[in-house]
């Protein structure tokens, strides 16, 4: 595996890459008005974007902010179509290189490594540490406070710069990263950008490598800002917690959420990625199940039902599956 990022600035901003990025970007979005408007004069718009990139006059457009609940409130910042197209063009070149350098047990926003893979890996580690349920397993679970909002631009660009030496690509990445700040200038990435998903994984890969190479932890799973450590020795986890907090604070300027850090036995039930896990089964988190049942009682269509049933097959949720299956479909005109 080459340690050098081989793509050039021209590779990213080429018409071929921009067109390929457009095809990927528009999947599932062709019915949206802003996408349709951009697509009406697609080649003219792509050539205009390329001219700005070639001449280094490109300026990222302002974001459109709105709130969602999934279930907790989140502030989403949506970029203009031309900017999102560029995000895809950048992502297409950067993702394969950086993904090859991530640890195997980082699961968020990676091809073939979704939530269900993370859940299965967590269960596999629990079985290994417990020697198939004959030894107590202790779990340290952590969550980072306001993760996206606290990503430091200078640190992120420094990490990117260790792998990418092309000054033009670095200029472009600086434009994208610097297009948004949260509570203070130079800090924060917008929820909603495709590049943000990659950038936070690149950022947290620093922590992943620390966990593996410095702390020598074998049984560790991370999904975005949620991560767990498993061990038969509670004191080791307590000791590691100080090192974890120190590294996050000093190297990445991140802090652990004080109300979402705990150490407990696996047998007592560990809440991780929407499920409560036990040695021989896992059940939906109570709040997740309640929210799902409320939506079902209000009436949902085929796609939503299928999505819920697809989720429930990954745990012990027979009662919920039956209720969803027996609920009449809502037909949308």
Secondary structure as the mmCIF struct_conf table of DSSP 4:
data_model
#
loop_
_struct_conf.conf_type_id
_struct_conf.id
_struct_conf.beg_label_comp_id
_struct_conf.beg_label_asym_id
_struct_conf.beg_label_seq_id
_struct_conf.end_label_comp_id
_struct_conf.end_label_asym_id
_struct_conf.end_label_seq_id
BEND BEND1 UNK A 3 UNK A 4
HELX_RH_AL_P HELX_RH_AL_P1 UNK A 9 UNK A 13
BEND BEND2 UNK A 14 UNK A 14
HELX_RH_AL_P HELX_RH_AL_P2 UNK A 15 UNK A 25
TURN_TY1_P TURN_TY1_P1 UNK A 26 UNK A 31
BEND BEND3 UNK A 32 UNK A 32
HELX_RH_AL_P HELX_RH_AL_P3 UNK A 33 UNK A 40
TURN_TY1_P TURN_TY1_P2 UNK A 41 UNK A 41
HELX_RH_AL_P HELX_RH_AL_P4 UNK A 42 UNK A 54
TURN_TY1_P TURN_TY1_P3 UNK A 55 UNK A 56
HELX_LH_PP_P HELX_LH_PP_P1 UNK A 60 UNK A 63
STRN STRN1 UNK A 64 UNK A 69
BEND BEND4 UNK A 70 UNK A 72
STRN STRN2 UNK A 73 UNK A 78
HELX_LH_PP_P HELX_LH_PP_P2 UNK A 79 UNK A 80
HELX_RH_AL_P HELX_RH_AL_P5 UNK A 81 UNK A 99
TURN_TY1_P TURN_TY1_P4 UNK A 100 UNK A 101
BEND BEND5 UNK A 102 UNK A 102
TURN_TY1_P TURN_TY1_P5 UNK A 104 UNK A 105
STRN STRN3 UNK A 106 UNK A 106
TURN_TY1_P TURN_TY1_P6 UNK A 108 UNK A 109
TURN_TY1_P TURN_TY1_P7 UNK A 111 UNK A 112
HELX_RH_AL_P HELX_RH_AL_P6 UNK A 115 UNK A 129
TURN_TY1_P TURN_TY1_P8 UNK A 130 UNK A 134
BEND BEND6 UNK A 135 UNK A 135
STRN STRN4 UNK A 138 UNK A 143
STRN STRN5 UNK A 144 UNK A 144
TURN_TY1_P TURN_TY1_P9 UNK A 145 UNK A 147
HELX_RH_3T_P HELX_RH_3T_P1 UNK A 148 UNK A 150
STRN STRN6 UNK A 152 UNK A 152
HELX_RH_AL_P HELX_RH_AL_P7 UNK A 153 UNK A 163
HELX_RH_AL_P HELX_RH_AL_P8 UNK A 167 UNK A 177
TURN_TY1_P TURN_TY1_P10 UNK A 178 UNK A 179
BEND BEND7 UNK A 182 UNK A 184
TURN_TY1_P TURN_TY1_P11 UNK A 185 UNK A 186
STRN STRN7 UNK A 187 UNK A 187
TURN_TY1_P TURN_TY1_P12 UNK A 191 UNK A 192
HELX_RH_AL_P HELX_RH_AL_P9 UNK A 194 UNK A 213
TURN_TY1_P TURN_TY1_P13 UNK A 214 UNK A 214
BEND BEND8 UNK A 215 UNK A 215
BEND BEND9 UNK A 218 UNK A 219
STRN STRN8 UNK A 220 UNK A 223
TURN_TY1_P TURN_TY1_P14 UNK A 224 UNK A 225
STRN STRN9 UNK A 226 UNK A 231
BEND BEND10 UNK A 232 UNK A 232
HELX_RH_AL_P HELX_RH_AL_P10 UNK A 234 UNK A 251
BEND BEND11 UNK A 252 UNK A 252
STRN STRN10 UNK A 256 UNK A 256
TURN_TY1_P TURN_TY1_P15 UNK A 258 UNK A 259
BEND BEND12 UNK A 260 UNK A 260
STRN STRN11 UNK A 262 UNK A 265
HELX_RH_3T_P HELX_RH_3T_P2 UNK A 266 UNK A 268
STRN STRN12 UNK A 270 UNK A 272
TURN_TY1_P TURN_TY1_P16 UNK A 273 UNK A 274
STRN STRN13 UNK A 275 UNK A 277
BEND BEND13 UNK A 279 UNK A 280
STRN STRN14 UNK A 282 UNK A 284
HELX_RH_AL_P HELX_RH_AL_P11 UNK A 286 UNK A 298
HELX_RH_AL_P HELX_RH_AL_P12 UNK A 302 UNK A 312
TURN_TY1_P TURN_TY1_P17 UNK A 313 UNK A 314
BEND BEND14 UNK A 315 UNK A 316
HELX_RH_AL_P HELX_RH_AL_P13 UNK A 318 UNK A 325
TURN_TY1_P TURN_TY1_P18 UNK A 326 UNK A 326
BEND BEND15 UNK A 327 UNK A 327
HELX_LH_PP_P HELX_LH_PP_P3 UNK A 328 UNK A 332
#
